[in-house]
Amino acid sequence: MGSLILTKREALIMNTFEESQTAFKHALSTRTFNEREGDYYYVGDWMFMGSILSNNRFKNRNTKEYVHINKEATHRA
């Protein structure tokens, strides 16, 4: 089999995708977000904006409000 060679851009995109998936799974597990359409915290209405220190940042696509979720949190604060 041949080796997989990624460009820096491709590696960054893959890393960002994996980071966002992990962040959304954590947000759902802490019950910060949910899967109930129409609810303010419906996961489909939030965009992952990145991580700063120990927090994942999300932005609501409608209200533009930001939510910061500690990566170590086990429940919604």
NORKA-V16790 format. One record per residue. N is the residue number from 1. BURIAL is 1 if it has 16 or more other ideal C-beta (glycine too) atoms within 10 Angstrom, else 0. Layout:
# NORKA-V16790
n=N burial=BURIAL
n=N burial=BURIAL
This chain:
# NORKA-V16790
n=1 burial=0
n=2 burial=0
n=3 burial=0
n=4 burial=0
n=5 burial=0
n=6 burial=0
n=7 burial=0
n=8 burial=0
n=9 burial=0
n=10 burial=0
n=11 burial=0
n=12 burial=0
n=13 burial=0
n=14 burial=0
n=15 burial=0
n=16 burial=0
n=17 burial=0
n=18 burial=0
n=19 burial=0
n=20 burial=1
n=21 burial=0
n=22 burial=0
n=23 burial=1
n=24 burial=1
n=25 burial=0
n=26 burial=1
n=27 burial=1
n=28 burial=0
n=29 burial=0
n=30 burial=1
n=31 burial=0
n=32 burial=1
n=33 burial=1
n=34 burial=0
n=35 burial=0
n=36 burial=0
n=37 burial=0
n=38 burial=0
n=39 burial=0
n=40 burial=0
n=41 burial=1
n=42 burial=0
n=43 burial=1
n=44 burial=0
n=45 burial=1
n=46 burial=1
n=47 burial=0
n=48 burial=1
n=49 burial=0
n=50 burial=0
n=51 burial=1
n=52 burial=0
n=53 burial=0
n=54 burial=0
n=55 burial=1
n=56 burial=1
n=57 burial=0
n=58 burial=1
n=59 burial=0
n=60 burial=0
n=61 burial=0
n=62 burial=0
n=63 burial=0
n=64 burial=0
n=65 burial=0
n=66 burial=0
n=67 burial=1
n=68 burial=0
n=69 burial=1
n=70 burial=0
n=71 burial=0
n=72 burial=0
n=73 burial=1
n=74 burial=0
n=75 burial=0
n=76 burial=0
n=77 burial=0
